[in-house]
Amino acid sequence: MAEAVYTAKAVSTGGGRDGHVATDDRTIDMDVRPPKELGGSGEGTNPEQLVGAGWAACFNGALQAIMGKEGVKTEKSPEVRVETTLNKVEEGFQISAKIDAVIFGVDQAQADDLVKKAHAFCPYSKAMQNNIEVDVSAEAK
């Protein structure tokens, strides 16, 4: 069995996609609203944004861990962009994602290798593996 090293606690109240979310320590404490594209007010975050933000941070951490393990030093930290899309499917809805990692000071082959390894290491990527469509790309700058 896995050894737990940290547990985050969050609660959703109100109408779910049209309610409120907060962590127990209140570092996240915000309204959730459907985006305008789904007929909502757009005056709050939404689950897709929350997943994208969490995944981007986690993937960037995984990428930097892999870079450290392999002795890759750059003057500028990587940038990771995650697009999380809500798709209508026969059974309701499903998310898909696009991850684009920009790594400075490496060539394209090394960037591709580092991003592939980070995707295999990242806990969010592992959770989504074989569950949703994910397009991962690397950009060397």
MODAVEN-V768522 format. One record per residue. N is the residue number from 1. RES is the residue in one letter. PSI is psi in whole degrees, 0 to 359 (none if undefined). Layout:
N_RES_PSI / N_RES_PSI
//
This chain:
1_M_147 / 2_A_148 / 3_E_117 / 4_A_131 / 5_V_343 / 6_Y_143 / 7_T_123 / 8_A_143 / 9_K_129 / 10_A_155 / 11_V_141 / 12_S_133 / 13_T_166 / 14_G_222 / 15_G_27 / 16_G_259 / 17_R_352 / 18_D_63 / 19_G_230 / 20_H_145 / 21_V_147 / 22_A_147 / 23_T_161 / 24_D_333 / 25_D_1 / 26_R_16 / 27_T_331 / 28_I_124 / 29_D_88 / 30_M_159 / 31_D_147 / 32_V_129 / 33_R_145 / 34_P_143 / 35_P_161 / 36_K_326 / 37_E_340 / 38_L_16 / 39_G_7 / 40_G_183 / 41_S_334 / 42_G_8 / 43_E_55 / 44_G_176 / 45_T_178 / 46_N_165 / 47_P_325 / 48_E_321 / 49_Q_319 / 50_L_317 / 51_V_315 / 52_G_317 / 53_A_314 / 54_G_316 / 55_W_319 / 56_A_315 / 57_A_316 / 58_C_315 / 59_F_319 / 60_N_320 / 61_G_318 / 62_A_317 / 63_L_314 / 64_Q_328 / 65_A_317 / 66_I_317 / 67_M_317 / 68_G_316 / 69_K_325 / 70_E_4 / 71_G_25 / 72_V_116 / 73_K_131 / 74_T_158 / 75_E_340 / 76_K_135 / 77_S_151 / 78_P_160 / 79_E_132 / 80_V_124 / 81_R_132 / 82_V_126 / 83_E_124 / 84_T_122 / 85_T_134 / 86_L_121 / 87_N_138 / 88_K_128 / 89_V_172 / 90_E_322 / 91_E_11 / 92_G_253 / 93_F_156 / 94_Q_146 / 95_I_155 / 96_S_165 / 97_A_154 / 98_K_126 / 99_I_127 / 100_D_116 / 101_A_127 / 102_V_122 / 103_I_126 / 104_F_142 / 105_G_17 / 106_V_165 / 107_D_171 / 108_Q_320 / 109_A_318 / 110_Q_320 / 111_A_314 / 112_D_315 / 113_D_315 / 114_L_318 / 115_V_321 / 116_K_316 / 117_K_321 / 118_A_321 / 119_H_324 / 120_A_335 / 121_F_328 / 122_C_126 / 123_P_323 / 124_Y_315 / 125_S_319 / 126_K_319 / 127_A_326 / 128_M_344 / 129_Q_130 / 130_N_10 / 131_N_325 / 132_I_164 / 133_E_127 / 134_V_127 / 135_D_120 / 136_V_132 / 137_S_157 / 138_A_147 / 139_E_122 / 140_A_133 / 141_K_none
//
